[in-house]
Amino acid sequence: MSVLPVWFRRPNPVIFVPIDFAAIGLYLLYISCATGGHWFLSFAFPTVGCIGLIVTAVVALTRYTSGGDLFIYGGAMILLGGLSVLVEFFMKITFGTRMFLWSLYPLSAFFIIGMMLIVIGICRPLRESLKKKLFF
């Protein structure tokens, strides 16, 4: 799917990112059907769909808004942490694993990083100091 945007003069990532996630979903459907698995609708489809929605929203917000990148990425980090709990829930439904075995660790880490990015976005002196030190 990385060849498709090369055909266009100015490819729009807001269009091609969902196409890539649809291709990933179709590939996982093929694998599920070829192996006789029952895991596509209860695990792969919602997982790929949720990740695709988050990534597409981040790409669209980053492309079409200006000046709020730290808030966008902070919110995306918090959503990805919540997604880890959701993925473990889908694993419990599909494969019968235990709940909250590992997902609370990425949830807490992503939540802390996301809140840190939001606080950096709110606090102007901190943001300017980090821009000088980190060159972004």
N, CA, C and O atoms as CSV, one atom per row, in Angstrom:
chain,resi,resn,atom,element,x,y,z
A,1,MET,N,N,0.809,-1.196,0.000
A,1,MET,CA,C,0.000,0.000,0.000
A,1,MET,C,C,0.852,1.260,0.000
A,1,MET,O,O,0.325,2.360,-0.165
A,2,SER,N,N,2.152,1.120,0.181
A,2,SER,CA,C,2.986,2.319,0.180
A,2,SER,C,C,3.231,2.824,-1.233
A,2,SER,O,O,3.710,3.946,-1.402
A,3,VAL,N,N,2.917,2.031,-2.254
A,3,VAL,CA,C,3.106,2.461,-3.636
A,3,VAL,C,C,1.966,3.368,-4.082
A,3,VAL,O,O,2.175,4.246,-4.919
A,4,LEU,N,N,0.785,3.178,-3.552
A,4,LEU,CA,C,-0.388,3.932,-3.987
A,4,LEU,C,C,-0.224,5.444,-3.869
A,4,LEU,O,O,-0.578,6.141,-4.819
A,5,PRO,N,N,0.290,6.004,-2.766
A,5,PRO,CA,C,0.449,7.462,-2.705
A,5,PRO,C,C,1.496,8.011,-3.666
A,5,PRO,O,O,1.463,9.199,-3.989
A,6,VAL,N,N,2.422,7.178,-4.130
A,6,VAL,CA,C,3.465,7.637,-5.042
A,6,VAL,C,C,2.871,7.997,-6.402
A,6,VAL,O,O,3.448,8.809,-7.126
A,7,TRP,N,N,1.741,7.417,-6.760
A,7,TRP,CA,C,1.123,7.698,-8.046
A,7,TRP,C,C,0.542,9.098,-8.132
A,7,TRP,O,O,0.312,9.600,-9.232
A,8,PHE,N,N,0.304,9.729,-7.013
A,8,PHE,CA,C,-0.323,11.041,-6.988
A,8,PHE,C,C,0.722,12.126,-6.765
A,8,PHE,O,O,1.736,11.904,-6.105
A,9,ARG,N,N,0.459,13.287,-7.320
A,9,ARG,CA,C,1.397,14.396,-7.186
A,9,ARG,C,C,1.466,14.895,-5.747
A,9,ARG,O,O,2.556,15.076,-5.203
A,10,ARG,N,N,0.308,15.118,-5.130
A,10,ARG,CA,C,0.255,15.560,-3.726
A,10,ARG,C,C,-0.690,14.633,-2.963
A,10,ARG,O,O,-1.873,14.937,-2.818
A,11,PRO,N,N,-0.176,13.510,-2.479
A,11,PRO,CA,C,-1.061,12.569,-1.782
A,11,PRO,C,C,-1.549,13.136,-0.455
A,11,PRO,O,O,-0.802,13.796,0.266
A,12,ASN,N,N,-2.797,12.871,-0.151
A,12,ASN,CA,C,-3.408,13.334,1.087
A,12,ASN,C,C,-3.359,12.193,2.110
A,12,ASN,O,O,-4.009,11.166,1.915
A,13,PRO,N,N,-2.597,12.361,3.193
A,13,PRO,CA,C,-2.494,11.259,4.157
A,13,PRO,C,C,-3.804,10.955,4.874
A,13,PRO,O,O,-3.981,9.851,5.390
A,14,VAL,N,N,-4.719,11.912,4.914
A,14,VAL,CA,C,-6.001,11.675,5.574
A,14,VAL,C,C,-6.819,10.648,4.789
A,14,VAL,O,O,-7.677,9.975,5.360
A,15,ILE,N,N,-6.564,10.526,3.511
A,15,ILE,CA,C,-7.252,9.535,2.688
A,15,ILE,C,C,-6.499,8.210,2.677
A,15,ILE,O,O,-7.115,7.146,2.746
A,16,PHE,N,N,-5.177,8.267,2.592
A,16,PHE,CA,C,-4.409,7.040,2.430
A,16,PHE,C,C,-4.185,6.272,3.731
A,16,PHE,O,O,-3.977,5.060,3.684
A,17,VAL,N,N,-4.218,6.924,4.874
A,17,VAL,CA,C,-4.070,6.202,6.147
A,17,VAL,C,C,-5.247,5.249,6.373
A,17,VAL,O,O,-5.011,4.091,6.719
A,18,PRO,N,N,-6.514,5.682,6.193
A,18,PRO,CA,C,-7.607,4.703,6.339
A,18,PRO,C,C,-7.566,3.596,5.289
A,18,PRO,O,O,-7.964,2.464,5.564
A,19,ILE,N,N,-7.087,3.919,4.086
A,19,ILE,CA,C,-6.957,2.879,3.065
A,19,ILE,C,C,-5.947,1.830,3.513
A,19,ILE,O,O,-6.168,0.634,3.318
A,20,ASP,N,N,-4.845,2.266,4.109
A,20,ASP,CA,C,-3.852,1.325,4.621
A,20,ASP,C,C,-4.434,0.446,5.725
A,20,ASP,O,O,-4.182,-0.759,5.755
A,21,PHE,N,N,-5.208,1.037,6.627
A,21,PHE,CA,C,-5.799,0.234,7.693
A,21,PHE,C,C,-6.868,-0.710,7.150
A,21,PHE,O,O,-7.041,-1.806,7.683
A,22,ALA,N,N,-7.580,-0.313,6.115
A,22,ALA,CA,C,-8.533,-1.227,5.480
A,22,ALA,C,C,-7.796,-2.399,4.837
A,22,ALA,O,O,-8.262,-3.537,4.899
A,23,ALA,N,N,-6.645,-2.123,4.220
A,23,ALA,CA,C,-5.847,-3.197,3.631
A,23,ALA,C,C,-5.323,-4.147,4.708
A,23,ALA,O,O,-5.304,-5.362,4.510
A,24,ILE,N,N,-4.900,-3.601,5.841
A,24,ILE,CA,C,-4.449,-4.446,6.950
A,24,ILE,C,C,-5.599,-5.319,7.448
A,24,ILE,O,O,-5.409,-6.504,7.722
A,25,GLY,N,N,-6.788,-4.734,7.565
A,25,GLY,CA,C,-7.953,-5.499,8.000
A,25,GLY,C,C,-8.312,-6.608,7.023
A,25,GLY,O,O,-8.648,-7.717,7.439
A,26,LEU,N,N,-8.242,-6.317,5.722
A,26,LEU,CA,C,-8.529,-7.349,4.723
A,26,LEU,C,C,-7.487,-8.457,4.751
A,26,LEU,O,O,-7.821,-9.629,4.573
A,27,TYR,N,N,-6.235,-8.098,4.972
A,27,TYR,CA,C,-5.179,-9.104,5.067
A,27,TYR,C,C,-5.400,-10.008,6.285
A,27,TYR,O,O,-5.225,-11.223,6.197
A,28,LEU,N,N,-5.783,-9.417,7.414
A,28,LEU,CA,C,-6.067,-10.228,8.598
A,28,LEU,C,C,-7.306,-11.097,8.398
A,28,LEU,O,O,-7.372,-12.209,8.922
A,29,LEU,N,N,-8.292,-10.600,7.642
A,29,LEU,CA,C,-9.457,-11.418,7.310
A,29,LEU,C,C,-9.042,-12.608,6.459
A,29,LEU,O,O,-9.522,-13.722,6.670
A,30,TYR,N,N,-8.154,-12.380,5.498
A,30,TYR,CA,C,-7.646,-13.475,4.668
A,30,TYR,C,C,-6.922,-14.519,5.524
A,30,TYR,O,O,-7.129,-15.720,5.353
A,31,ILE,N,N,-6.070,-14.051,6.449
A,31,ILE,CA,C,-5.348,-14.986,7.318
A,31,ILE,C,C,-6.325,-15.772,8.186
A,31,ILE,O,O,-6.160,-16.978,8.371
A,32,SER,N,N,-7.335,-15.097,8.716
A,32,SER,CA,C,-8.325,-15.772,9.556
A,32,SER,C,C,-9.104,-16.818,8.764
A,32,SER,O,O,-9.354,-17.915,9.264
A,33,CYS,N,N,-9.486,-16.486,7.540
A,33,CYS,CA,C,-10.228,-17.448,6.719
A,33,CYS,C,C,-9.341,-18.595,6.260
A,33,CYS,O,O,-9.797,-19.736,6.185
A,34,ALA,N,N,-8.075,-18.308,5.949
A,34,ALA,CA,C,-7.164,-19.345,5.473
A,34,ALA,C,C,-6.797,-20.331,6.575
A,34,ALA,O,O,-6.567,-21.508,6.298
A,35,THR,N,N,-6.741,-19.873,7.805
A,35,THR,CA,C,-6.369,-20.762,8.910
A,35,THR,C,C,-7.575,-21.353,9.625
A,35,THR,O,O,-7.420,-22.164,10.539
A,36,GLY,N,N,-8.762,-20.957,9.219
A,36,GLY,CA,C,-9.964,-21.473,9.857
A,36,GLY,C,C,-10.196,-20.901,11.242
A,36,GLY,O,O,-10.859,-21.514,12.078
A,37,GLY,N,N,-9.647,-19.724,11.475
A,37,GLY,CA,C,-9.772,-19.101,12.793
A,37,GLY,C,C,-11.117,-18.429,12.989
A,37,GLY,O,O,-11.847,-18.163,12.034
A,38,HIS,N,N,-11.424,-18.162,14.235
A,38,HIS,CA,C,-12.674,-17.489,14.596
A,38,HIS,C,C,-12.395,-16.148,15.264
A,38,HIS,O,O,-13.275,-15.590,15.919
A,39,TRP,N,N,-11.206,-15.636,15.108
A,39,TRP,CA,C,-10.753,-14.492,15.881
A,39,TRP,C,C,-10.892,-13.163,15.159
A,39,TRP,O,O,-10.611,-12.126,15.759
A,40,PHE,N,N,-11.307,-13.145,13.912
A,40,PHE,CA,C,-11.288,-11.884,13.175
A,40,PHE,C,C,-12.321,-10.893,13.701
A,40,PHE,O,O,-11.967,-9.766,14.048
A,41,LEU,N,N,-13.594,-11.292,13.767
A,41,LEU,CA,C,-14.644,-10.340,14.156
A,41,LEU,C,C,-14.588,-9.959,15.627
A,41,LEU,O,O,-15.003,-8.858,15.990
A,42,SER,N,N,-14.093,-10.830,16.471
A,42,SER,CA,C,-14.074,-10.516,17.896
A,42,SER,C,C,-12.751,-9.927,18.370
A,42,SER,O,O,-12.686,-9.389,19.475
A,43,PHE,N,N,-11.689,-10.015,17.559
A,43,PHE,CA,C,-10.404,-9.471,18.002
A,43,PHE,C,C,-9.755,-8.557,16.963
A,43,PHE,O,O,-9.495,-7.390,17.254
A,44,ALA,N,N,-9.492,-9.058,15.775
A,44,ALA,CA,C,-8.705,-8.299,14.798
A,44,ALA,C,C,-9.464,-7.094,14.250
A,44,ALA,O,O,-8.899,-6.005,14.157
A,45,PHE,N,N,-10.718,-7.269,13.891
A,45,PHE,CA,C,-11.480,-6.169,13.305
A,45,PHE,C,C,-11.637,-4.987,14.257
A,45,PHE,O,O,-11.363,-3.855,13.857
A,46,PRO,N,N,-12.072,-5.207,15.515
A,46,PRO,CA,C,-12.182,-4.044,16.402
A,46,PRO,C,C,-10.833,-3.432,16.767
A,46,PRO,O,O,-10.733,-2.217,16.941
A,47,THR,N,N,-9.795,-4.259,16.884
A,47,THR,CA,C,-8.476,-3.728,17.227
A,47,THR,C,C,-7.934,-2.854,16.106
A,47,THR,O,O,-7.501,-1.728,16.348
A,48,VAL,N,N,-7.958,-3.370,14.877
A,48,VAL,CA,C,-7.473,-2.592,13.737
A,48,VAL,C,C,-8.359,-1.373,13.509
A,48,VAL,O,O,-7.861,-0.304,13.156
A,49,GLY,N,N,-9.656,-1.521,13.705
A,49,GLY,CA,C,-10.562,-0.387,13.536
A,49,GLY,C,C,-10.299,0.730,14.527
A,49,GLY,O,O,-10.282,1.903,14.154
A,50,CYS,N,N,-10.093,0.376,15.785
A,50,CYS,CA,C,-9.821,1.405,16.806
A,50,CYS,C,C,-8.487,2.094,16.565
A,50,CYS,O,O,-8.390,3.318,16.657
A,51,ILE,N,N,-7.465,1.317,16.258
A,51,ILE,CA,C,-6.158,1.918,15.974
A,51,ILE,C,C,-6.249,2.798,14.734
A,51,ILE,O,O,-5.670,3.884,14.697
A,52,GLY,N,N,-6.979,2.330,13.712
A,52,GLY,CA,C,-7.147,3.128,12.505
A,52,GLY,C,C,-7.872,4.433,12.759
A,52,GLY,O,O,-7.506,5.466,12.198
A,53,LEU,N,N,-8.899,4.403,13.601
A,53,LEU,CA,C,-9.615,5.639,13.932
A,53,LEU,C,C,-8.723,6.624,14.676
A,53,LEU,O,O,-8.741,7.820,14.383
A,54,ILE,N,N,-7.945,6.135,15.631
A,54,ILE,CA,C,-7.072,7.026,16.396
A,54,ILE,C,C,-6.002,7.631,15.500
A,54,ILE,O,O,-5.768,8.839,15.543
A,55,VAL,N,N,-5.350,6.804,14.689
A,55,VAL,CA,C,-4.276,7.310,13.823
A,55,VAL,C,C,-4.830,8.264,12.773
A,55,VAL,O,O,-4.211,9.289,12.489
A,56,THR,N,N,-5.988,7.947,12.190
A,56,THR,CA,C,-6.590,8.839,11.204
A,56,THR,C,C,-6.982,10.170,11.828
A,56,THR,O,O,-6.797,11.220,11.213
A,57,ALA,N,N,-7.519,10.140,13.037
A,57,ALA,CA,C,-7.875,11.390,13.719
A,57,ALA,C,C,-6.641,12.227,14.016
A,57,ALA,O,O,-6.667,13.446,13.851
A,58,VAL,N,N,-5.558,11.586,14.453
A,58,VAL,CA,C,-4.321,12.326,14.735
A,58,VAL,C,C,-3.753,12.931,13.459
A,58,VAL,O,O,-3.320,14.083,13.459
A,59,VAL,N,N,-3.752,12.168,12.375
A,59,VAL,CA,C,-3.235,12.683,11.102
A,59,VAL,C,C,-4.092,13.841,10.610
A,59,VAL,O,O,-3.559,14.858,10.166
A,60,ALA,N,N,-5.415,13.700,10.682
A,60,ALA,CA,C,-6.300,14.774,10.215
A,60,ALA,C,C,-6.160,16.024,11.074
A,60,ALA,O,O,-6.088,17.132,10.544
A,61,LEU,N,N,-6.121,15.859,12.392
A,61,LEU,CA,C,-5.981,17.026,13.266
A,61,LEU,C,C,-4.624,17.696,13.098
A,61,LEU,O,O,-4.532,18.924,13.115
A,62,THR,N,N,-3.580,16.907,12.937
A,62,THR,CA,C,-2.248,17.486,12.738
A,62,THR,C,C,-2.172,18.229,11.415
A,62,THR,O,O,-1.543,19.283,11.325
A,63,ARG,N,N,-2.809,17.683,10.395
A,63,ARG,CA,C,-2.733,18.301,9.066
A,63,ARG,C,C,-3.597,19.556,8.956
A,63,ARG,O,O,-3.182,20.535,8.336
A,64,TYR,N,N,-4.782,19.540,9.543
A,64,TYR,CA,C,-5.731,20.625,9.306
A,64,TYR,C,C,-5.838,21.649,10.437
A,64,TYR,O,O,-6.573,22.627,10.299
A,65,THR,N,N,-5.138,21.456,11.532
A,65,THR,CA,C,-5.108,22.471,12.582
A,65,THR,C,C,-3.680,22.952,12.759
A,65,THR,O,O,-2.726,22.268,12.389
A,66,SER,N,N,-3.553,24.132,13.326
A,66,SER,CA,C,-2.203,24.656,13.538
A,66,SER,C,C,-2.029,25.037,14.999
A,66,SER,O,O,-2.932,25.601,15.618
A,67,GLY,N,N,-0.875,24.726,15.535
A,67,GLY,CA,C,-0.516,25.182,16.861
A,67,GLY,C,C,-0.952,24.327,18.028
A,67,GLY,O,O,-0.663,24.696,19.166
A,68,GLY,N,N,-1.608,23.243,17.832
A,68,GLY,CA,C,-2.052,22.428,18.955
A,68,GLY,C,C,-1.491,21.025,18.939
A,68,GLY,O,O,-2.138,20.094,19.419
A,69,ASP,N,N,-0.303,20.858,18.396
A,69,ASP,CA,C,0.248,19.516,18.229
A,69,ASP,C,C,0.472,18.794,19.554
A,69,ASP,O,O,0.231,17.590,19.648
A,70,LEU,N,N,0.928,19.509,20.573
A,70,LEU,CA,C,1.163,18.849,21.858
A,70,LEU,C,C,-0.139,18.338,22.467
A,70,LEU,O,O,-0.158,17.272,23.083
A,71,PHE,N,N,-1.220,19.086,22.301
A,71,PHE,CA,C,-2.518,18.636,22.807
A,71,PHE,C,C,-3.016,17.421,22.023
A,71,PHE,O,O,-3.573,16.485,22.599
A,72,ILE,N,N,-2.809,17.445,20.712
A,72,ILE,CA,C,-3.243,16.328,19.867
A,72,ILE,C,C,-2.489,15.062,20.236
A,72,ILE,O,O,-3.095,14.008,20.427
A,73,TYR,N,N,-1.162,15.164,20.336
A,73,TYR,CA,C,-0.358,13.987,20.649
A,73,TYR,C,C,-0.565,13.527,22.090
A,73,TYR,O,O,-0.513,12.329,22.368
A,74,GLY,N,N,-0.798,14.462,23.006
A,74,GLY,CA,C,-1.106,14.079,24.380
A,74,GLY,C,C,-2.416,13.315,24.475
A,74,GLY,O,O,-2.498,12.296,25.160
A,75,GLY,N,N,-3.441,13.807,23.785
A,75,GLY,CA,C,-4.715,13.091,23.763
A,75,GLY,C,C,-4.603,11.740,23.088
A,75,GLY,O,O,-5.237,10.773,23.511
A,76,ALA,N,N,-3.788,11.670,22.027
A,76,ALA,CA,C,-3.588,10.391,21.343
A,76,ALA,C,C,-2.880,9.395,22.249
A,76,ALA,O,O,-3.200,8.207,22.230
A,77,MET,N,N,-1.927,9.864,23.038
A,77,MET,CA,C,-1.240,8.966,23.973
A,77,MET,C,C,-2.214,8.409,25.010
A,77,MET,O,O,-2.176,7.220,25.327
A,78,ILE,N,N,-3.077,9.263,25.531
A,78,ILE,CA,C,-4.057,8.800,26.516
A,78,ILE,C,C,-5.019,7.799,25.878
A,78,ILE,O,O,-5.374,6.798,26.499
A,79,LEU,N,N,-5.440,8.065,24.642
A,79,LEU,CA,C,-6.324,7.124,23.949
A,79,LEU,C,C,-5.631,5.796,23.667
A,79,LEU,O,O,-6.257,4.741,23.762
A,80,LEU,N,N,-4.341,5.836,23.320
A,80,LEU,CA,C,-3.617,4.585,23.089
A,80,LEU,C,C,-3.480,3.774,24.373
A,80,LEU,O,O,-3.517,2.544,24.339
A,81,GLY,N,N,-3.323,4.453,25.496
A,81,GLY,CA,C,-3.312,3.737,26.768
A,81,GLY,C,C,-4.647,3.066,27.043
A,81,GLY,O,O,-4.692,1.921,27.491
A,82,GLY,N,N,-5.732,3.778,26.775
A,82,GLY,CA,C,-7.053,3.174,26.928
A,82,GLY,C,C,-7.284,2.041,25.946
A,82,GLY,O,O,-7.987,1.076,26.247
A,83,LEU,N,N,-6.686,2.165,24.767
A,83,LEU,CA,C,-6.813,1.112,23.764
A,83,LEU,C,C,-6.132,-0.177,24.219
A,83,LEU,O,O,-6.583,-1.268,23.873
A,84,SER,N,N,-5.060,-0.063,24.986
A,84,SER,CA,C,-4.399,-1.279,25.473
A,84,SER,C,C,-5.336,-2.081,26.382
A,84,SER,O,O,-5.339,-3.311,26.337
A,85,VAL,N,N,-6.119,-1.398,27.197
A,85,VAL,CA,C,-7.100,-2.095,28.041
A,85,VAL,C,C,-8.186,-2.722,27.170
A,85,VAL,O,O,-8.641,-3.834,27.441
A,86,LEU,N,N,-8.595,-2.010,26.131
A,86,LEU,CA,C,-9.616,-2.533,25.222
A,86,LEU,C,C,-9.106,-3.760,24.462
A,86,LEU,O,O,-9.852,-4.717,24.258
A,87,VAL,N,N,-7.845,-3.733,24.045
A,87,VAL,CA,C,-7.265,-4.890,23.356
A,87,VAL,C,C,-7.231,-6.095,24.290
A,87,VAL,O,O,-7.521,-7.216,23.871
A,88,GLU,N,N,-6.880,-5.870,25.544
A,88,GLU,CA,C,-6.880,-6.994,26.487
A,88,GLU,C,C,-8.303,-7.513,26.722
A,88,GLU,O,O,-8.501,-8.713,26.913
A,89,PHE,N,N,-9.284,-6.620,26.708
A,89,PHE,CA,C,-10.676,-7.056,26.828
A,89,PHE,C,C,-11.082,-7.909,25.626
A,89,PHE,O,O,-11.749,-8.931,25.788
A,90,PHE,N,N,-10.681,-7.490,24.416
A,90,PHE,CA,C,-10.968,-8.298,23.222
A,90,PHE,C,C,-10.258,-9.645,23.286
A,90,PHE,O,O,-10.800,-10.654,22.836
A,91,MET,N,N,-9.044,-9.667,23.845
A,91,MET,CA,C,-8.332,-10.937,24.005
A,91,MET,C,C,-9.063,-11.853,24.986
A,91,MET,O,O,-9.110,-13.066,24.784
A,92,LYS,N,N,-9.626,-11.281,26.036
A,92,LYS,CA,C,-10.380,-12.079,27.006
A,92,LYS,C,C,-11.625,-12.670,26.359
A,92,LYS,O,O,-11.950,-13.837,26.580
A,93,ILE,N,N,-12.322,-11.865,25.559
A,93,ILE,CA,C,-13.526,-12.354,24.886
A,93,ILE,C,C,-13.183,-13.449,23.882
A,93,ILE,O,O,-13.860,-14.475,23.821
A,94,THR,N,N,-12.125,-13.229,23.091
A,94,THR,CA,C,-11.815,-14.138,21.996
A,94,THR,C,C,-11.068,-15.384,22.453
A,94,THR,O,O,-11.435,-16.499,22.080
A,95,PHE,N,N,-10.031,-15.206,23.251
A,95,PHE,CA,C,-9.140,-16.312,23.575
A,95,PHE,C,C,-9.282,-16.818,25.007
A,95,PHE,O,O,-8.665,-17.822,25.364
A,96,GLY,N,N,-10.073,-16.151,25.827
A,96,GLY,CA,C,-10.298,-16.603,27.189
A,96,GLY,C,C,-9.145,-16.343,28.141
A,96,GLY,O,O,-8.960,-17.095,29.098
A,97,THR,N,N,-8.366,-15.299,27.903
A,97,THR,CA,C,-7.255,-14.979,28.796
A,97,THR,C,C,-7.765,-14.214,30.012
A,97,THR,O,O,-8.928,-13.816,30.073
A,98,ARG,N,N,-6.868,-14.018,30.979
A,98,ARG,CA,C,-7.236,-13.254,32.173
A,98,ARG,C,C,-7.286,-11.769,31.855
A,98,ARG,O,O,-6.574,-11.282,30.976
A,99,MET,N,N,-8.134,-11.064,32.579
A,99,MET,CA,C,-8.285,-9.621,32.376
A,99,MET,C,C,-7.325,-8.871,33.286
A,99,MET,O,O,-7.027,-9.320,34.393
A,100,PHE,N,N,-6.847,-7.736,32.818
A,100,PHE,CA,C,-5.930,-6.844,33.530
A,100,PHE,C,C,-4.637,-7.548,33.930
A,100,PHE,O,O,-4.131,-7.357,35.036
A,101,LEU,N,N,-4.115,-8.351,33.033
A,101,LEU,CA,C,-2.848,-9.016,33.296
A,101,LEU,C,C,-1.683,-8.098,32.958
A,101,LEU,O,O,-0.698,-8.054,33.696
A,102,TRP,N,N,-1.779,-7.364,31.856
A,102,TRP,CA,C,-0.668,-6.521,31.421
A,102,TRP,C,C,-1.093,-5.119,31.019
A,102,TRP,O,O,-0.242,-4.230,30.975
A,103,SER,N,N,-2.346,-4.876,30.728
A,103,SER,CA,C,-2.748,-3.621,30.085
A,103,SER,C,C,-2.717,-2.408,31.001
A,103,SER,O,O,-2.702,-1.278,30.512
A,104,LEU,N,N,-2.706,-2.604,32.295
A,104,LEU,CA,C,-2.658,-1.447,33.190
A,104,LEU,C,C,-1.298,-0.752,33.153
A,104,LEU,O,O,-1.206,0.443,33.431
A,105,TYR,N,N,-0.242,-1.492,32.812
A,105,TYR,CA,C,1.090,-0.888,32.728
A,105,TYR,C,C,1.196,0.096,31.561
A,105,TYR,O,O,1.619,1.231,31.778
A,106,PRO,N,N,0.830,-0.290,30.330
A,106,PRO,CA,C,0.863,0.723,29.267
A,106,PRO,C,C,-0.168,1.825,29.465
A,106,PRO,O,O,0.062,2.965,29.061
A,107,LEU,N,N,-1.312,1.500,30.088
A,107,LEU,CA,C,-2.306,2.535,30.365
A,107,LEU,C,C,-1.719,3.616,31.260
A,107,LEU,O,O,-1.865,4.805,30.976
A,108,SER,N,N,-1.064,3.216,32.326
A,108,SER,CA,C,-0.494,4.220,33.232
A,108,SER,C,C,0.651,4.978,32.577
A,108,SER,O,O,0.765,6.191,32.755
A,109,ALA,N,N,1.505,4.285,31.820
A,109,ALA,CA,C,2.627,4.962,31.160
A,109,ALA,C,C,2.136,5.942,30.098
A,109,ALA,O,O,2.599,7.082,30.052
A,110,PHE,N,N,1.206,5.514,29.246
A,110,PHE,CA,C,0.688,6.405,28.208
A,110,PHE,C,C,-0.097,7.564,28.811
A,110,PHE,O,O,-0.057,8.676,28.285
A,111,PHE,N,N,-0.810,7.317,29.907
A,111,PHE,CA,C,-1.551,8.394,30.557
A,111,PHE,C,C,-0.595,9.448,31.112
A,111,PHE,O,O,-0.836,10.646,30.965
A,112,ILE,N,N,0.480,9.006,31.744
A,112,ILE,CA,C,1.455,9.956,32.296
A,112,ILE,C,C,2.122,10.752,31.185
A,112,ILE,O,O,2.277,11.967,31.301
A,113,ILE,N,N,2.520,10.076,30.105
A,113,ILE,CA,C,3.159,10.781,28.986
A,113,ILE,C,C,2.175,11.742,28.330
A,113,ILE,O,O,2.542,12.869,27.999
A,114,GLY,N,N,0.924,11.307,28.137
A,114,GLY,CA,C,-0.080,12.179,27.537
A,114,GLY,C,C,-0.372,13.400,28.381
A,114,GLY,O,O,-0.479,14.507,27.854
A,115,MET,N,N,-0.500,13.216,29.679
A,115,MET,CA,C,-0.732,14.364,30.561
A,115,MET,C,C,0.474,15.295,30.584
A,115,MET,O,O,0.323,16.514,30.666
A,116,MET,N,N,1.676,14.716,30.511
A,116,MET,CA,C,2.875,15.542,30.466
A,116,MET,C,C,2.882,16.410,29.203
A,116,MET,O,O,3.232,17.588,29.264
A,117,LEU,N,N,2.500,15.835,28.064
A,117,LEU,CA,C,2.439,16.616,26.828
A,117,LEU,C,C,1.376,17.708,26.911
A,117,LEU,O,O,1.592,18.816,26.421
A,118,ILE,N,N,0.251,17.416,27.514
A,118,ILE,CA,C,-0.798,18.427,27.656
A,118,ILE,C,C,-0.346,19.548,28.588
A,118,ILE,O,O,-0.607,20.719,28.314
A,119,VAL,N,N,0.324,19.206,29.681
A,119,VAL,CA,C,0.833,20.231,30.598
A,119,VAL,C,C,1.893,21.080,29.910
A,119,VAL,O,O,1.932,22.294,30.106
A,120,ILE,N,N,2.750,20.460,29.107
A,120,ILE,CA,C,3.742,21.229,28.345
A,120,ILE,C,C,3.037,22.163,27.370
A,120,ILE,O,O,3.479,23.295,27.175
A,121,GLY,N,N,1.947,21.705,26.756
A,121,GLY,CA,C,1.194,22.562,25.846
A,121,GLY,C,C,0.515,23.722,26.546
A,121,GLY,O,O,0.369,24.794,25.959
A,122,ILE,N,N,0.097,23.532,27.786
A,122,ILE,CA,C,-0.585,24.595,28.530
A,122,ILE,C,C,0.403,25.622,29.071
A,122,ILE,O,O,0.153,26.824,28.991
A,123,CYS,N,N,1.516,25.161,29.616
A,123,CYS,CA,C,2.482,26.039,30.289
A,123,CYS,C,C,3.448,26.631,29.262
A,123,CYS,O,O,4.357,25.951,28.787
A,124,ARG,N,N,3.242,27.900,28.928
A,124,ARG,CA,C,4.021,28.543,27.873
A,124,ARG,C,C,5.523,28.626,28.179
A,124,ARG,O,O,6.317,28.314,27.292
A,125,PRO,N,N,5.962,29.029,29.389
A,125,PRO,CA,C,7.411,29.075,29.645
A,125,PRO,C,C,8.080,27.702,29.534
A,125,PRO,O,O,9.200,27.593,29.034
A,126,LEU,N,N,7.400,26.669,29.994
A,126,LEU,CA,C,7.945,25.319,29.877
A,126,LEU,C,C,8.053,24.903,28.421
A,126,LEU,O,O,9.055,24.314,28.016
A,127,ARG,N,N,7.031,25.203,27.631
A,127,ARG,CA,C,7.037,24.860,26.212
A,127,ARG,C,C,8.161,25.569,25.480
A,127,ARG,O,O,8.856,24.952,24.673
A,128,GLU,N,N,8.354,26.867,25.747
A,128,GLU,CA,C,9.416,27.617,25.072
A,128,GLU,C,C,10.793,27.147,25.508
A,128,GLU,O,O,11.715,27.096,24.694
A,129,SER,N,N,10.946,26.805,26.773
A,129,SER,CA,C,12.225,26.292,27.253
A,129,SER,C,C,12.560,24.955,26.596
A,129,SER,O,O,13.705,24.720,26.211
A,130,LEU,N,N,11.571,24.088,26.468
A,130,LEU,CA,C,11.813,22.801,25.816
A,130,LEU,C,C,12.062,22.962,24.325
A,130,LEU,O,O,12.827,22.191,23.746
A,131,LYS,N,N,11.434,23.947,23.690
A,131,LYS,CA,C,11.710,24.201,22.273
A,131,LYS,C,C,13.152,24.621,22.070
A,131,LYS,O,O,13.786,24.217,21.095
A,132,LYS,N,N,13.678,25.432,22.983
A,132,LYS,CA,C,15.071,25.862,22.873
A,132,LYS,C,C,16.030,24.699,23.102
A,132,LYS,O,O,17.043,24.584,22.412
A,133,LYS,N,N,15.721,23.850,24.056
A,133,LYS,CA,C,16.628,22.759,24.402
A,133,LYS,C,C,16.533,21.577,23.452
A,133,LYS,O,O,17.538,20.916,23.189
A,134,LEU,N,N,15.347,21.300,22.933
A,134,LEU,CA,C,15.142,20.107,22.116
A,134,LEU,C,C,15.037,20.394,20.622
A,134,LEU,O,O,14.930,19.456,19.832
A,135,PHE,N,N,15.066,21.655,20.212
A,135,PHE,CA,C,15.062,22.068,18.802
A,135,PHE,C,C,13.833,21.577,18.044
A,135,PHE,O,O,13.967,21.069,16.931
A,136,PHE,N,N,12.637,21.716,18.620
A,136,PHE,CA,C,11.443,21.346,17.853
A,136,PHE,C,C,10.523,22.509,17.690
A,136,PHE,O,O,9.467,22.378,17.070
